[in-house]
Structures are given as C-alpha cells and as structure tokens.
Amino acid sequence: MSDKQPGDLADRTDTLLKLRKAPSQYVILIQLLATGRTMSPKELSIELHLTPKATERAVAKLLEKNLIQRSPFKDGGYTCDQKQIVIALILATSILYEDFEKRKPPATKQQPSSPVEVEVPHPQSTLLPSQ
C-alpha cells in the first residue's frame, strides 16, 4: 500500500458511513456495486426511477467523493471499483464495532447468590382447627 492509500481509504470509509444521508447517491452506488456494470446516467435514471437531473447531481457528487469513476471503455458511463468499496466497508465495520465496544457499559461481576431460606407454611397449619 502506498502512503497515499491509507488516507484515501480512511476518507472513503468516512464518506461511506455518511452516504445514507444522500438517498440518490446511495442507491446509485448500490446499483453499480450490485450489477457490476458500467452504466450511463440515463440508464441509472431509468432503472432507479430517478429524475435525470437528480441522477446527474448524484453522479457528480459520487465522482467528487471518489466512490465512482468514469469508465474508460464506455463513453458517458460510470463504474465503481468494487474491491476498494468492499475494503472500505470492512474498515467502516471495524470502526463501528470498536466505537460500539467503547460505549458498551463494562460487565459487572455478579456475586454468587446465597441460598435464601424461605419458610413455607405447612398446608395443614392454615386450616382452622376442627371443632
């Protein structure tokens, strides 16, 4: 890994953790990941039922965030590097797990409970004396 890659990976991880706040960007990234295809904004717009303008804005933001790339093989097409996204997601998962572990209250040791003697009345002692 080059010196630049860990920083890029950390940035990508942080971006992925916040991506749910941008629904159009999120569904476009998931579509590109799930299909593994190179897709144009028009194809994304049609398949995801987004307006063309919303798709263009979301694609521009994803490019800016370095989550997708222009395809060298299809003019006007976009793709994502699935390996890099998976690595970033694994890192994000470990970060979330570490945060969860830090916030979890410490386990308390429970003292073994001593047996408590409970006096149970005998069933016949509750009966009225016979007359």
N, C-alpha and C positions, 0 to 999 in steps of 0.2 A: 504494500500500500504506500503510495506516495504521501508526502507531508500534507498535501492539499486534500487528499481524500477523506481523512477523518473529520476535518472541518466541514467538508461538503456533506458528508454523511450525517453529521450532527444537525446541520441546517435542514437537510431533507427530512430527518426524523421529526424535528420540531414542527416543520410545515405539515407533515402528515398527521400529527396529533391534532392540529388545529383545522384540518381540512373539512371536517363535518360541519363547520360553521358556514361553509360555502357550498350549498347543495348542488349547484350546477357543475362546479369543478369536481366535486366528489363523484357524481355519477359518471362524468366523462372519464375520469381516471379509472374508475372501476370497470367501465365498459372496455377501455383499451387494455386493461390488465386481463380481464376475463376472456376477451376474444383473442388477444394476441395479434390482432390485425392492425394494419395501418389504415387509418380512416381519415377522411376529409371532414371539415366542419359540417358540410351539408349532410353527409352520411350520419354523423353523430346526432345532428339536429333531428333528422327523420327517425332514427332508431330510438332516441331517448325522449322524443316528443318535447323538445325544447325549441324556443324560437331561434331563428338564425342569429339574431343579434346577441341573445344570451349565450349561445354556443360560442360565437366569436370572442366575446368578452372572457368567458371561462377558459377557452383555449389559450388566449393571450396571457391570462394570469398563471395558468399551469406552466406555460413556457417560461415566464418570468421567475417562477418558483423552482425551475429546473426539474419538474416532475415528468414532463413530456418533452419530446424532441420532434423537430421537423424530420420527415422521412427522406432519406437520400434517394429512395427508389420510386416514390410516388409523389409527383408534383402536387402540392397543396395538402399532402397527407401528414398525419401526426401519429406517433407511436410512443411507447414508453419502454424504458429499459426495465424489464420485469425483474431481473436479478438485483438491480440496485434498489428497487422498491421493496422487494422481499427482505433484503438485508436491513433496510431502514425500518421496516415493520418489526423485524426481530429485535432490533435495538430499541425501538419505541416500546415494545412489550416488556423488555427487561427493565427499562427506565420506569415504566408504570408499576411494575412489580416491586422494584426497590422502594419507590415512593409509598406504595401500599404497606410494605413491611415496616417502614419507618413510622408510619402513622398508626399502625396497629397497636393497641394497648398491650403492655407486657403481660405475659401469662403469669397469673398468681398461683403460688403453690397452695393447694388446699390441704389443710390439716386433716389427717385421717379422723373421721368422726368416731367418738367413743360410743359404744352401745348405750343407749338410754333405756333405763328401766321404766317401763310404764306399767302401772298397776291396773290390771283389768279386773273389774268386779266379777265375781262368780255369778253365773246366771241365776242360781237359786237364791242368792243373797238379795236380789232385787225384788223377790216375791214377798208379798205380805205374809206375815205369819198366819198360819191356819188357825182358825178359831174353834 
